[in-house]
Amino acid sequence: MSVEILDGSTVRSFVEDERAFNSSVDGRFAALDADHDGLLTYAEMAGELMSLRVLERHFGVDEAAVAPEELGALYRGLFARFDRDGSGMVDRHEFRAEMKEVMLGVANGLGFLPVQMVLDEGSFLKVAVDRELAKAA
């Protein structure tokens, strides 16, 4: 983890650099693809989705207090966003497209004013910041 300063333009620039963005997203896809078949199942993505702790981070709700079936429905709904064709599997193109939307949403949310954030090493935001710093050097 490290404390970084970024704004929406840092994230947007990373997404617009197709080569860098796709390389990063493809790396995450490969890490999630446990059986290396080029498709992600809900089971393969579940841990990643749950690590987002959507309710806690964005709504201040302790997930331990939420009924397991409600949490399951939330995470299945997130998976469905990635599974754009409804096949029950997420291919690399679907994964890239949804991650692009997510990252552009983050960029829009950050806006143009710099903010200080704690970022995990290897996270998409950390990669975006490192890329921006490398360009400036």
C-alpha positions as CSV (number, residue, x, y, z in Angstrom):
1,M,0.0,0.0,0.0
2,S,1.1,3.5,-0.6
3,V,-0.4,7.0,-0.4
4,E,-0.8,8.6,-3.8
5,I,-2.2,11.8,-5.2
6,L,-4.4,11.5,-8.3
7,D,-7.3,13.0,-10.1
8,G,-9.7,12.0,-12.8
9,S,-7.3,12.9,-15.6
10,T,-4.7,10.4,-14.3
11,V,-7.3,7.6,-14.5
12,R,-8.8,8.7,-17.8
13,S,-5.3,8.9,-19.4
14,F,-4.6,5.4,-18.3
15,V,-7.8,4.1,-19.7
16,E,-7.2,5.9,-23.0
17,D,-3.8,4.3,-23.3
18,E,-5.2,1.1,-24.8
19,R,-2.0,-0.8,-24.7
20,A,-1.2,-0.1,-21.0
21,F,-4.8,-0.4,-19.9
22,N,-5.5,-3.7,-21.7
23,S,-2.2,-5.1,-20.5
24,S,-3.1,-4.4,-16.9
25,V,-6.7,-5.7,-17.3
26,D,-5.6,-8.8,-19.1
27,G,-3.1,-9.5,-16.3
28,R,-5.9,-9.4,-13.7
29,F,-8.1,-11.5,-16.0
30,A,-5.4,-14.1,-16.3
31,A,-4.9,-14.2,-12.5
32,L,-8.7,-14.8,-12.0
33,D,-8.9,-17.4,-14.7
34,A,-8.0,-20.4,-12.4
35,D,-8.6,-23.1,-15.0
36,H,-7.0,-21.1,-17.9
37,D,-9.9,-21.6,-20.3
38,G,-10.1,-17.9,-21.3
39,L,-13.5,-17.5,-19.5
40,L,-14.3,-16.4,-16.0
41,T,-17.1,-18.1,-14.1
42,Y,-18.9,-16.6,-11.1
43,A,-16.9,-18.9,-8.9
44,E,-13.6,-17.6,-10.3
45,M,-14.7,-13.9,-9.9
46,A,-16.6,-14.3,-6.6
47,G,-13.5,-13.7,-4.4
48,E,-12.5,-10.6,-6.4
49,L,-16.0,-9.2,-6.3
50,M,-16.4,-9.8,-2.5
51,S,-13.0,-8.2,-1.9
52,L,-14.5,-5.0,-3.1
53,R,-16.7,-4.9,0.0
54,V,-19.2,-2.7,-1.9
55,L,-21.7,-2.3,1.0
56,E,-19.0,-1.4,3.6
57,R,-17.0,0.9,1.5
58,H,-19.8,2.7,-0.4
59,F,-22.7,2.5,1.9
60,G,-21.2,2.1,5.4
61,V,-23.1,-1.2,5.9
62,D,-21.4,-4.1,7.8
63,E,-21.7,-7.0,5.4
64,A,-21.8,-9.4,8.4
65,A,-25.2,-7.9,9.2
66,V,-26.6,-8.6,5.8
67,A,-28.4,-11.9,5.0
68,P,-26.2,-14.2,3.0
69,E,-28.8,-14.5,0.2
70,E,-28.9,-10.7,-0.1
71,L,-25.1,-10.5,-0.4
72,G,-25.2,-13.3,-2.9
73,A,-27.7,-11.4,-5.0
74,L,-25.6,-8.3,-4.8
75,Y,-22.4,-10.1,-6.0
76,R,-24.3,-12.0,-8.7
77,G,-25.7,-8.7,-9.9
78,L,-22.1,-7.3,-10.1
79,F,-21.1,-10.5,-12.0
80,A,-24.0,-9.9,-14.4
81,R,-22.6,-6.5,-15.3
82,F,-19.5,-8.2,-16.5
83,D,-21.4,-11.0,-18.2
84,R,-22.8,-8.7,-20.9
85,D,-24.1,-11.5,-23.2
86,G,-25.7,-13.4,-20.3
87,S,-23.8,-16.6,-21.1
88,G,-22.9,-17.3,-17.4
89,M,-19.2,-16.7,-18.3
90,V,-17.1,-13.5,-18.7
91,D,-14.7,-13.4,-21.6
92,R,-11.7,-11.1,-21.9
93,H,-13.6,-8.6,-24.1
94,E,-16.5,-8.4,-21.6
95,F,-14.0,-8.0,-18.7
96,R,-12.1,-5.2,-20.5
97,A,-15.3,-3.4,-21.5
98,E,-16.7,-3.4,-17.9
99,M,-13.4,-2.5,-16.3
100,K,-13.2,0.4,-18.8
101,E,-16.6,1.6,-17.7
102,V,-15.7,1.2,-14.0
103,M,-12.5,3.1,-14.4
104,L,-14.1,5.9,-16.3
105,G,-16.7,6.1,-13.6
106,V,-14.0,6.4,-11.0
107,A,-12.3,9.1,-13.2
108,N,-15.6,11.1,-13.4
109,G,-16.1,10.7,-9.6
110,L,-12.7,12.0,-8.9
111,G,-13.1,15.0,-11.1
112,F,-10.3,17.5,-11.8
113,L,-9.2,18.2,-8.2
114,P,-6.3,16.1,-6.9
115,V,-7.1,13.8,-4.0
116,Q,-4.9,11.7,-1.7
117,M,-5.7,8.0,-1.6
118,V,-4.2,4.9,-0.1
119,L,-3.8,2.4,-3.0
120,D,-2.9,-1.2,-3.0
121,E,0.1,-2.3,-5.0
122,G,-1.0,-3.7,-8.4
123,S,-4.4,-2.1,-8.2
124,F,-5.6,-0.4,-11.4
125,L,-5.5,3.0,-9.7
126,K,-1.9,2.4,-8.6
127,V,-0.9,1.3,-12.1
128,A,-2.5,4.5,-13.4
129,V,-0.5,6.7,-10.9
130,D,2.8,4.8,-11.7
131,R,2.2,5.3,-15.4
132,E,1.6,9.0,-14.9
133,L,4.8,9.4,-12.8
134,A,6.8,7.5,-15.4
135,K,5.6,9.8,-18.1
136,A,6.6,12.9,-16.0
137,A,10.1,11.6,-15.4
